Amino acid sequence: MSADHATGGHNGREWDTDPERWALRRARYIGRTTALESTQARIVAFAELGYSHSGIAKHVDVSASTVKSKFDEIDDVDPTALLSRRPDELVVESPIGVDGTSCGVSE
């Protein structure tokens, strides 16, 4: 299996080439491993990519004010969930095990 195939053709940087897909996969992982609901998990995934409240709102199909209130709810459920940094700056467990993450190929 080629390295490109093993990482979904993204060479481990799916958040750069297809942030929507990465966020969906990350949200599914967050939903399975935390007590966050689906919308909250999607908000966290886009926040990790550095999106603003309005940017997150466009992707999650809610208003920016709803995103702000969901941030408070998320903080109540899991105070560590909202790191708001790019995945390559985080040590996160990738939902697909790509290079550059804690479960991918190490440097």
N, CA, C and O atoms as a GROMACS GRO file, in nm:
protein
  428
    1MET      N    1   0.085  -0.116   0.000
    1MET     CA    2   0.000   0.000   0.000
    1MET      C    3   0.090   0.123   0.000
    1MET      O    4   0.182   0.133   0.081
    2SER      N    5   0.063   0.217  -0.090
    2SER     CA    6   0.145   0.338  -0.096
    2SER      C    7   0.115   0.430   0.022
    2SER      O    8   0.008   0.424   0.081
    3ALA      N    9   0.211   0.514   0.055
    3ALA     CA   10   0.192   0.609   0.166
    3ALA      C   11   0.077   0.703   0.136
    3ALA      O   12   0.001   0.740   0.225
    4ASP      N   13   0.064   0.742   0.008
    4ASP     CA   14  -0.045   0.830  -0.030
    4ASP      C   15  -0.180   0.762  -0.008
    4ASP      O   16  -0.274   0.825   0.041
    5HIS      N   17  -0.190   0.634  -0.043
    5HIS     CA   18  -0.314   0.559  -0.022
    5HIS      C   19  -0.343   0.540   0.126
    5HIS      O   20  -0.458   0.552   0.168
    6ALA      N   21  -0.242   0.512   0.203
    6ALA     CA   22  -0.260   0.487   0.346
    6ALA      C   23  -0.311   0.610   0.420
    6ALA      O   24  -0.376   0.597   0.523
    7THR      N   25  -0.283   0.729   0.369
    7THR     CA   26  -0.327   0.852   0.435
    7THR      C   27  -0.444   0.916   0.362
    7THR      O   28  -0.473   1.034   0.382
    8GLY      N   29  -0.512   0.840   0.278
    8GLY     CA   30  -0.627   0.894   0.209
    8GLY      C   31  -0.590   0.991   0.098
    8GLY      O   32  -0.674   1.072   0.056
    9GLY      N   33  -0.466   0.985   0.051
    9GLY     CA   34  -0.424   1.072  -0.057
    9GLY      C   35  -0.391   1.213  -0.014
    9GLY      O   36  -0.372   1.300  -0.099
   10HIS      N   37  -0.383   1.237   0.116
   10HIS     CA   38  -0.362   1.373   0.163
   10HIS      C   39  -0.228   1.392   0.230
   10HIS      O   40  -0.200   1.500   0.283
   11ASN      N   41  -0.144   1.291   0.229
   11ASN     CA   42  -0.012   1.300   0.291
   11ASN      C   43  -0.019   1.354   0.433
   11ASN      O   44   0.070   1.426   0.478
   12GLY      N   45  -0.126   1.317   0.504
   12GLY     CA   46  -0.136   1.350   0.645
   12GLY      C   47  -0.180   1.490   0.676
   12GLY      O   48  -0.175   1.531   0.792
   13ARG      N   49  -0.223   1.566   0.579
   13ARG     CA   50  -0.264   1.705   0.603
   13ARG      C   51  -0.403   1.730   0.546
   13ARG      O   52  -0.426   1.829   0.476
   14GLU      N   53  -0.495   1.641   0.577
   14GLU     CA   54  -0.631   1.652   0.525
   14GLU      C   55  -0.697   1.784   0.567
   14GLU      O   56  -0.782   1.836   0.494
   15TRP      N   57  -0.660   1.839   0.685
   15TRP     CA   58  -0.719   1.964   0.728
   15TRP      C   59  -0.682   2.078   0.636
   15TRP      O   60  -0.754   2.178   0.630
   16ASP      N   61  -0.571   2.068   0.562
   16ASP     CA   62  -0.533   2.170   0.465
   16ASP      C   63  -0.605   2.151   0.333
   16ASP      O   64  -0.650   2.249   0.273
   17THR      N   65  -0.617   2.029   0.288
   17THR     CA   66  -0.672   2.002   0.156
   17THR      C   67  -0.823   1.980   0.156
   17THR      O   68  -0.889   2.008   0.056
   18ASP      N   69  -0.879   1.932   0.265
   18ASP     CA   70  -1.023   1.906   0.273
   18ASP      C   71  -1.071   1.924   0.417
   18ASP      O   72  -1.103   1.826   0.485
   19PRO      N   73  -1.076   2.049   0.465
   19PRO     CA   74  -1.110   2.073   0.605
   19PRO      C   75  -1.249   2.022   0.643
   19PRO      O   76  -1.270   1.978   0.756
   20GLU      N   77  -1.343   2.028   0.551
   20GLU     CA   78  -1.479   1.979   0.580
   20GLU      C   79  -1.478   1.830   0.612
   20GLU      O   80  -1.540   1.784   0.708
   21ARG      N   81  -1.406   1.754   0.530
   21ARG     CA   82  -1.397   1.610   0.552
   21ARG      C   83  -1.324   1.579   0.682
   21ARG      O   84  -1.366   1.493   0.759
   22TRP      N   85  -1.213   1.650   0.706
   22TRP     CA   86  -1.138   1.628   0.829
   22TRP      C   87  -1.226   1.657   0.950
   22TRP      O   88  -1.229   1.579   1.046
   23ALA      N   89  -1.297   1.770   0.946
   23ALA     CA   90  -1.382   1.810   1.058
   23ALA      C   91  -1.493   1.708   1.082
   23ALA      O   92  -1.526   1.678   1.197
   24LEU      N   93  -1.550   1.653   0.976
   24LEU     CA   94  -1.655   1.552   0.992
   24LEU      C   95  -1.598   1.428   1.060
   24LEU      O   96  -1.659   1.375   1.153
   25ARG      N   97  -1.483   1.382   1.016
   25ARG     CA   98  -1.420   1.265   1.077
   25ARG      C   99  -1.379   1.292   1.221
   25ARG      O  100  -1.396   1.208   1.310
   26ARG      N  101  -1.324   1.411   1.244
   26ARG     CA  102  -1.283   1.448   1.379
   26ARG      C  103  -1.406   1.458   1.471
   26ARG      O  104  -1.401   1.415   1.586
   27ALA      N  105  -1.514   1.515   1.421
   27ALA     CA  106  -1.637   1.528   1.501
   27ALA      C  107  -1.693   1.390   1.537
   27ALA      O  108  -1.741   1.370   1.649
   28ARG      N  109  -1.687   1.297   1.444
   28ARG     CA  110  -1.733   1.160   1.474
   28ARG      C  111  -1.648   1.099   1.586
   28ARG      O  112  -1.700   1.034   1.676
   29TYR      N  113  -1.518   1.121   1.579
   29TYR     CA  114  -1.428   1.069   1.682
   29TYR      C  115  -1.459   1.135   1.816
   29TYR      O  116  -1.470   1.067   1.918
   30ILE      N  117  -1.472   1.266   1.816
   30ILE     CA  118  -1.503   1.339   1.939
   30ILE      C  119  -1.636   1.289   1.998
   30ILE      O  120  -1.647   1.270   2.119
   31GLY      N  121  -1.734   1.269   1.913
   31GLY     CA  122  -1.863   1.219   1.958
   31GLY      C  123  -1.856   1.082   2.023
   31GLY      O  124  -1.929   1.053   2.118
   32ARG      N  125  -1.767   0.997   1.972
   32ARG     CA  126  -1.751   0.862   2.027
   32ARG      C  127  -1.673   0.861   2.158
   32ARG      O  128  -1.691   0.772   2.240
   33THR      N  129  -1.587   0.958   2.177
   33THR     CA  130  -1.494   0.954   2.290
   33THR      C  131  -1.523   1.056   2.400
   33THR      O  132  -1.452   1.060   2.501
   34THR      N  133  -1.626   1.137   2.381
   34THR     CA  134  -1.663   1.237   2.482
   34THR      C  135  -1.813   1.233   2.503
   34THR      O  136  -1.885   1.156   2.439
   35ALA      N  137  -1.860   1.315   2.594
   35ALA     CA  138  -2.003   1.326   2.621
   35ALA      C  139  -2.068   1.437   2.538
   35ALA      O  140  -2.182   1.474   2.562
   36LEU      N  141  -1.996   1.490   2.440
   36LEU     CA  142  -2.050   1.598   2.358
   36LEU      C  143  -2.149   1.546   2.256
   36LEU      O  144  -2.133   1.436   2.202
   37GLU      N  145  -2.252   1.625   2.229
   37GLU     CA  146  -2.351   1.591   2.126
   37GLU      C  147  -2.291   1.619   1.988
   37GLU      O  148  -2.184   1.680   1.977
   38SER      N  149  -2.359   1.576   1.884
   38SER     CA  150  -2.308   1.586   1.748
   38SER      C  151  -2.274   1.729   1.707
   38SER      O  152  -2.164   1.753   1.655
   39THR      N  153  -2.363   1.824   1.729
   39THR     CA  154  -2.337   1.962   1.691
   39THR      C  155  -2.220   2.019   1.769
   39THR      O  156  -2.136   2.090   1.713
   40GLN      N  157  -2.213   1.988   1.896
   40GLN     CA  158  -2.100   2.034   1.978
   40GLN      C  159  -1.969   1.977   1.926
   40GLN      O  160  -1.869   2.048   1.920
   41ALA      N  161  -1.969   1.850   1.890
   41ALA     CA  162  -1.848   1.786   1.838
   41ALA      C  163  -1.803   1.851   1.708
   41ALA      O  164  -1.683   1.870   1.686
   42ARG      N  165  -1.898   1.885   1.621
   42ARG     CA  166  -1.862   1.952   1.495
   42ARG      C  167  -1.804   2.091   1.521
   42ARG      O  168  -1.711   2.134   1.454
   43ILE      N  169  -1.861   2.160   1.618
   43ILE     CA  170  -1.810   2.292   1.655
   43ILE      C  171  -1.667   2.281   1.705
   43ILE      O  172  -1.581   2.362   1.668
   44VAL      N  173  -1.640   2.183   1.789
   44VAL     CA  174  -1.504   2.162   1.840
   44VAL      C  175  -1.408   2.133   1.724
   44VAL      O  176  -1.298   2.187   1.720
   45ALA      N  177  -1.450   2.049   1.631
   45ALA     CA  178  -1.363   2.013   1.518
   45ALA      C  179  -1.325   2.136   1.436
   45ALA      O  180  -1.209   2.153   1.401
   46PHE      N  181  -1.422   2.222   1.406
   46PHE     CA  182  -1.390   2.343   1.329
   46PHE      C  183  -1.312   2.444   1.413
   46PHE      O  184  -1.229   2.517   1.360
   47ALA      N  185  -1.337   2.448   1.543
   47ALA     CA  186  -1.258   2.535   1.632
   47ALA      C  187  -1.112   2.491   1.632
   47ALA      O  188  -1.022   2.576   1.633
   48GLU      N  189  -1.087   2.361   1.630
   48GLU     CA  190  -0.950   2.310   1.624
   48GLU      C  191  -0.879   2.354   1.497
   48GLU      O  192  -0.756   2.368   1.496
   49LEU      N  193  -0.955   2.377   1.392
   49LEU     CA  194  -0.897   2.424   1.266
   49LEU      C  195  -0.875   2.575   1.266
   49LEU      O  196  -0.820   2.631   1.171
   50GLY      N  197  -0.919   2.642   1.374
   50GLY     CA  198  -0.898   2.785   1.386
   50GLY      C  199  -1.008   2.871   1.327
   50GLY      O  200  -0.989   2.992   1.311
   51TYR      N  201  -1.123   2.813   1.296
   51TYR     CA  202  -1.234   2.890   1.240
   51TYR      C  203  -1.291   2.985   1.346
   51TYR      O  204  -1.293   2.953   1.465
   52SER      N  205  -1.338   3.102   1.301
   52SER     CA  206  -1.406   3.198   1.388
   52SER      C  207  -1.547   3.148   1.417
   52SER      O  208  -1.592   3.050   1.358
   53HIS      N  209  -1.617   3.217   1.507
   53HIS     CA  210  -1.756   3.179   1.536
   53HIS      C  211  -1.840   3.182   1.408
   53HIS      O  212  -1.919   3.090   1.384
   54SER      N  213  -1.824   3.286   1.327
   54SER     CA  214  -1.903   3.295   1.204
   54SER      C  215  -1.862   3.188   1.103
   54SER      O  216  -1.947   3.136   1.031
   55GLY      N  217  -1.733   3.156   1.097
   55GLY     CA  218  -1.687   3.050   1.007
   55GLY      C  219  -1.741   2.914   1.048
   55GLY      O  220  -1.783   2.835   0.964
   56ILE      N  221  -1.739   2.888   1.178
   56ILE     CA  222  -1.795   2.762   1.229
   56ILE      C  223  -1.943   2.757   1.198
   56ILE      O  224  -1.995   2.654   1.154
   57ALA      N  225  -2.012   2.868   1.221
   57ALA     CA  226  -2.157   2.875   1.198
   57ALA      C  227  -2.194   2.836   1.056
   57ALA      O  228  -2.292   2.764   1.034
   58LYS      N  229  -2.116   2.882   0.958
   58LYS     CA  230  -2.144   2.849   0.818
   58LYS      C  231  -2.133   2.699   0.792
   58LYS      O  232  -2.212   2.643   0.717
   59HIS      N  233  -2.035   2.635   0.853
   59HIS     CA  234  -2.014   2.492   0.831
   59HIS      C  235  -2.111   2.404   0.909
   59HIS      O  236  -2.145   2.295   0.865
   60VAL      N  237  -2.155   2.452   1.024
   60VAL     CA  238  -2.242   2.371   1.111
   60VAL      C  239  -2.389   2.406   1.087
   60VAL      O  240  -2.478   2.338   1.139
   61ASP      N  241  -2.414   2.511   1.008
   61ASP     CA  242  -2.550   2.554   0.972
   61ASP      C  243  -2.629   2.603   1.094
   61ASP      O  244  -2.744   2.564   1.115
   62VAL      N  245  -2.564   2.687   1.172
   62VAL     CA  246  -2.628   2.756   1.285
   62VAL      C  247  -2.581   2.901   1.280
   62VAL      O  248  -2.495   2.936   1.199
   63SER      N  249  -2.636   2.984   1.367
   63SER     CA  250  -2.593   3.124   1.372
   63SER      C  251  -2.465   3.137   1.455
   63SER      O  252  -2.432   3.048   1.534
   64ALA      N  253  -2.395   3.248   1.436
   64ALA     CA  254  -2.273   3.273   1.513
   64ALA      C  255  -2.306   3.284   1.662
   64ALA      O  256  -2.226   3.241   1.746
   65SER      N  257  -2.422   3.340   1.695
   65SER     CA  258  -2.459   3.350   1.837
   65SER      C  259  -2.486   3.212   1.897
   65SER      O  260  -2.462   3.189   2.015
   66THR      N  261  -2.538   3.119   1.814
   66THR     CA  262  -2.558   2.982   1.861
   66THR      C  263  -2.423   2.916   1.887
   66THR      O  264  -2.407   2.843   1.985
   67VAL      N  265  -2.326   2.941   1.800
   67VAL     CA  266  -2.191   2.886   1.822
   67VAL      C  267  -2.136   2.937   1.955
   67VAL      O  268  -2.080   2.860   2.032
   68LYS      N  269  -2.152   3.066   1.980
   68LYS     CA  270  -2.103   3.123   2.106
   68LYS      C  271  -2.168   3.055   2.227
   68LYS      O  272  -2.099   3.022   2.324
   69SER      N  273  -2.299   3.032   2.221
   69SER     CA  274  -2.367   2.967   2.334
   69SER      C  275  -2.326   2.820   2.345
   69SER      O  276  -2.316   2.766   2.456
   70LYS      N  277  -2.302   2.755   2.231
   70LYS     CA  278  -2.256   2.615   2.233
   70LYS      C  279  -2.117   2.605   2.295
   70LYS      O  280  -2.085   2.506   2.361
   71PHE      N  281  -2.032   2.708   2.273
   71PHE     CA  282  -1.900   2.709   2.336
   71PHE      C  283  -1.914   2.698   2.488
   71PHE      O  284  -1.840   2.625   2.553
   72ASP      N  285  -2.010   2.772   2.543
   72ASP     CA  286  -2.033   2.766   2.688
   72ASP      C  287  -2.080   2.627   2.730
   72ASP      O  288  -2.034   2.574   2.831
   73GLU      N  289  -2.171   2.568   2.652
   73GLU     CA  290  -2.220   2.433   2.682
   73GLU      C  291  -2.105   2.332   2.675
   73GLU      O  292  -2.092   2.245   2.762
   74ILE      N  293  -2.023   2.345   2.572
   74ILE     CA  294  -1.910   2.253   2.554
   74ILE      C  295  -1.815   2.265   2.672
   74ILE      O  296  -1.767   2.165   2.725
   75ASP      N  297  -1.788   2.388   2.714
   75ASP     CA  298  -1.698   2.410   2.827
   75ASP      C  299  -1.754   2.347   2.955
   75ASP      O  300  -1.678   2.298   3.038
   76ASP      N  301  -1.886   2.348   2.971
   76ASP     CA  302  -1.949   2.285   3.088
   76ASP      C  303  -1.932   2.133   3.085
   76ASP      O  304  -1.912   2.070   3.189
   77VAL      N  305  -1.941   2.074   2.966
   77VAL     CA  306  -1.931   1.928   2.951
   77VAL      C  307  -1.786   1.882   2.956
   77VAL      O  308  -1.753   1.784   3.024
   78ASP      N  309  -1.699   1.952   2.883
   78ASP     CA  310  -1.557   1.912   2.874
   78ASP      C  311  -1.471   2.038   2.862
   78ASP      O  312  -1.450   2.088   2.751
   79PRO      N  313  -1.421   2.089   2.974
   79PRO     CA  314  -1.344   2.213   2.973
   79PRO      C  315  -1.218   2.210   2.885
   79PRO      O  316  -1.165   2.316   2.851
   80THR      N  317  -1.169   2.094   2.849
   80THR     CA  318  -1.048   2.086   2.767
   80THR      C  319  -1.078   2.073   2.618
   80THR      O  320  -0.985   2.068   2.537
   81ALA      N  321  -1.205   2.068   2.581
   81ALA     CA  322  -1.242   2.040   2.442
   81ALA      C  323  -1.208   2.153   2.345
   81ALA      O  324  -1.172   2.127   2.230
   82LEU      N  325  -1.218   2.276   2.389
   82LEU     CA  326  -1.200   2.388   2.297
   82LEU      C  327  -1.057   2.441   2.299
   82LEU      O  328  -1.026   2.540   2.366
   83LEU      N  329  -0.973   2.375   2.225
   83LEU     CA  330  -0.832   2.415   2.218
   83LEU      C  331  -0.809   2.520   2.109
   83LEU      O  332  -0.714   2.598   2.117
   84SER      N  333  -0.896   2.521   2.009
   84SER     CA  334  -0.892   2.619   1.899
   84SER      C  335  -0.755   2.637   1.836
   84SER      O  336  -0.708   2.750   1.819
   85ARG      N  337  -0.690   2.528   1.802
   85ARG     CA  338  -0.562   2.533   1.732
   85ARG      C  339  -0.564   2.434   1.617
   85ARG      O  340  -0.639   2.337   1.617
   86ARG      N  341  -0.479   2.460   1.519
   86ARG     CA  342  -0.470   2.370   1.405
   86ARG      C  343  -0.424   2.232   1.449
   86ARG      O  344  -0.347   2.220   1.544
   87PRO      N  345  -0.471   2.128   1.382
   87PRO     CA  346  -0.434   1.991   1.419
   87PRO      C  347  -0.284   1.964   1.417
   87PRO      O  348  -0.236   1.882   1.495
   88ASP      N  349  -0.209   2.030   1.329
   88ASP     CA  350  -0.066   2.006   1.325
   88ASP      C  351   0.006   2.072   1.443
   88ASP      O  352   0.125   2.047   1.465
   89GLU      N  353  -0.065   2.154   1.520
   89GLU     CA  354  -0.009   2.213   1.640
   89GLU      C  355  -0.056   2.141   1.766
   89GLU      O  356  -0.015   2.174   1.877
   90LEU      N  357  -0.142   2.042   1.748
   90LEU     CA  358  -0.198   1.966   1.858
   90LEU      C  359  -0.139   1.828   1.863
   90LEU      O  360  -0.090   1.777   1.762
   91VAL      N  361  -0.144   1.766   1.977
   91VAL     CA  362  -0.117   1.623   1.987
   91VAL      C  363  -0.255   1.562   2.008
   91VAL      O  364  -0.299   1.541   2.121
   92VAL      N  365  -0.321   1.532   1.895
   92VAL     CA  366  -0.455   1.475   1.900
   92VAL      C  367  -0.452   1.337   1.839
   92VAL      O  368  -0.368   1.308   1.753
   93GLU      N  369  -0.540   1.253   1.882
   93GLU     CA  370  -0.552   1.122   1.820
   93GLU      C  371  -0.638   1.139   1.696
   93GLU      O  372  -0.755   1.176   1.705
   94SER      N  373  -0.580   1.110   1.583
   94SER     CA  374  -0.650   1.128   1.457
   94SER      C  375  -0.756   1.021   1.440
   94SER      O  376  -0.736   0.906   1.477
   95PRO      N  377  -0.870   1.060   1.382
   95PRO     CA  378  -0.973   0.961   1.356
   95PRO      C  379  -0.935   0.866   1.243
   95PRO      O  380  -0.998   0.762   1.226
   96ILE      N  381  -0.830   0.901   1.165
   96ILE     CA  382  -0.792   0.814   1.055
   96ILE      C  383  -0.644   0.776   1.058
   96ILE      O  384  -0.596   0.710   0.965
   97GLY      N  385  -0.572   0.816   1.161
   97GLY     CA  386  -0.433   0.774   1.179
   97GLY      C  387  -0.339   0.825   1.073
   97GLY      O  388  -0.261   0.748   1.018
   98VAL      N  389  -0.344   0.954   1.042
   98VAL     CA  390  -0.260   1.009   0.938
   98VAL      C  391  -0.126   1.054   0.994
   98VAL      O  392  -0.112   1.078   1.114
   99ASP      N  393  -0.028   1.066   0.907
   99ASP     CA  394   0.105   1.114   0.943
   99ASP      C  395   0.093   1.252   1.008
   99ASP      O  396   0.013   1.335   0.965
  100GLY      N  397   0.171   1.274   1.111
  100GLY     CA  398   0.170   1.402   1.178
  100GLY      C  399   0.081   1.408   1.299
  100GLY      O  400   0.070   1.513   1.363
  101THR      N  401   0.019   1.298   1.334
  101THR     CA  402  -0.067   1.295   1.452
  101THR      C  403  -0.009   1.194   1.549
  101THR      O  404   0.084   1.121   1.517
  102SER      N  405  -0.065   1.191   1.668
  102SER     CA  406  -0.010   1.103   1.772
  102SER      C  407  -0.020   0.956   1.735
  102SER      O  408   0.056   0.875   1.788
  103CYS      N  409  -0.111   0.919   1.645
  103CYS     CA  410  -0.120   0.777   1.609
  103CYS      C  411  -0.069   0.752   1.468
  103CYS      O  412  -0.078   0.641   1.417
  104GLY      N  413  -0.015   0.856   1.403
  104GLY     CA  414   0.043   0.839   1.271
  104GLY      C  415   0.192   0.816   1.281
  104GLY      O  416   0.244   0.779   1.386
  105VAL      N  417   0.261   0.838   1.172
  105VAL     CA  418   0.405   0.819   1.168
  105VAL      C  419   0.471   0.932   1.246
  105VAL      O  420   0.441   1.049   1.222
  106SER      N  421   0.558   0.899   1.338
  106SER     CA  422   0.625   1.001   1.417
  106SER      C  423   0.741   1.061   1.339
  106SER      O  424   0.790   1.004   1.242
  107GLU      N  425   0.783   1.178   1.385
  107GLU     CA  426   0.892   1.249   1.315
  107GLU      C  427   1.025   1.186   1.339
  107GLU      O  428   1.126   1.234   1.288
   0.00000   0.00000   0.00000
